[in-house]
């Protein structure tokens, strides 16, 4: 559907305002439903603290690992830290 058709259906005559409304609507739809979601699996190595993340990544939705606070071999989400950690960082980073 073209901008002119949308303007006719909405009864608008201002092209600039119609385009701004269309862009706002697209941004709103994108914020409600996540698109282009991709799963990346990275193995955890012993004594490795930092990992390279994909360059095209925008947001981390969830991090899960096995045997985290459970005795079974189920994957569970690692809770997000909301406050500063109580223990000091030994690497000084």
C-alpha positions as CSV (number, residue, x, y, z in Angstrom):
1,X,0.0,0.0,0.0
2,X,1.3,3.4,-0.9
3,X,1.4,6.5,1.3
4,X,-1.2,8.2,-1.0
5,X,-3.7,5.3,-0.5
6,X,-3.2,5.5,3.3
7,X,-3.7,9.2,3.3
8,X,-7.0,8.8,1.2
9,X,-8.3,6.1,3.6
10,X,-7.4,8.3,6.7
11,X,-8.8,11.5,5.1
12,X,-5.4,13.3,5.4
13,X,-4.0,15.9,3.1
14,X,-0.6,16.7,4.7
15,X,2.0,14.3,3.3
16,X,4.7,15.1,5.9
17,X,2.4,14.5,8.8
18,X,1.1,11.2,7.2
19,X,4.7,9.9,6.8
20,X,5.5,10.8,10.4
21,X,2.4,8.9,11.6
22,X,3.3,5.9,9.5
23,X,6.9,5.9,10.9
24,X,5.6,6.2,14.4
25,X,3.2,3.3,13.8
26,X,6.0,1.1,12.4
27,X,8.2,1.9,15.4
28,X,5.3,1.1,17.8
29,X,4.6,-2.3,16.1
30,X,8.3,-3.1,16.2
31,X,8.5,-2.4,19.9
32,X,5.5,-4.6,20.7
33,X,6.5,-7.6,18.6
34,X,10.1,-8.5,18.4
35,X,11.3,-9.2,14.9
36,X,14.5,-10.6,13.5
37,X,15.1,-12.7,16.7
38,X,18.1,-15.0,16.3
39,X,19.5,-17.5,18.8
40,X,23.2,-17.7,19.2
41,X,24.8,-20.4,21.3
42,X,28.2,-19.7,22.9
43,X,30.0,-22.4,24.9
44,X,31.3,-21.4,28.3
45,X,35.0,-22.1,28.8
46,X,36.8,-22.6,32.1
47,X,38.7,-19.5,33.3
48,X,37.3,-17.4,30.5
49,X,35.4,-14.3,31.6
50,X,34.8,-12.2,28.5
51,X,33.1,-13.5,25.3
52,X,32.8,-11.9,21.9
53,X,29.2,-11.1,21.0
54,X,27.8,-10.8,17.4
55,X,28.3,-7.3,15.9
56,X,24.7,-7.1,14.6
57,X,23.3,-7.8,18.1
58,X,21.0,-5.1,19.4
59,X,19.7,-6.6,22.7
60,X,20.2,-9.7,24.8
61,X,16.8,-11.3,25.6
62,X,17.9,-14.2,27.8
63,X,21.0,-16.0,29.0
64,X,20.6,-19.6,30.1
65,X,23.0,-22.3,31.4
66,X,22.8,-25.8,32.7
67,X,23.1,-26.7,36.4
68,X,22.5,-23.1,37.5
69,X,21.0,-23.3,41.0
70,X,19.5,-26.7,40.3
71,X,20.6,-30.3,40.4
72,X,19.0,-31.4,37.1
73,X,20.5,-30.8,33.7
74,X,17.9,-28.3,32.7
75,X,18.7,-25.0,31.2
76,X,17.6,-22.1,33.4
77,X,17.8,-18.4,32.9
78,X,20.4,-16.5,34.8
79,X,18.7,-13.6,36.7
80,X,19.7,-10.1,35.7
81,X,21.5,-8.0,38.3
82,X,19.5,-4.9,39.2
83,X,22.0,-3.4,41.6
84,X,25.8,-3.0,42.0
85,X,27.3,-6.4,43.0
86,X,28.3,-6.7,46.7
87,X,31.6,-8.4,45.9
88,X,34.4,-6.4,44.5
89,X,35.7,-7.2,41.0
90,X,39.1,-8.8,41.3
91,X,40.1,-7.9,37.8
92,X,39.5,-4.2,38.5
93,X,37.3,-3.8,35.4
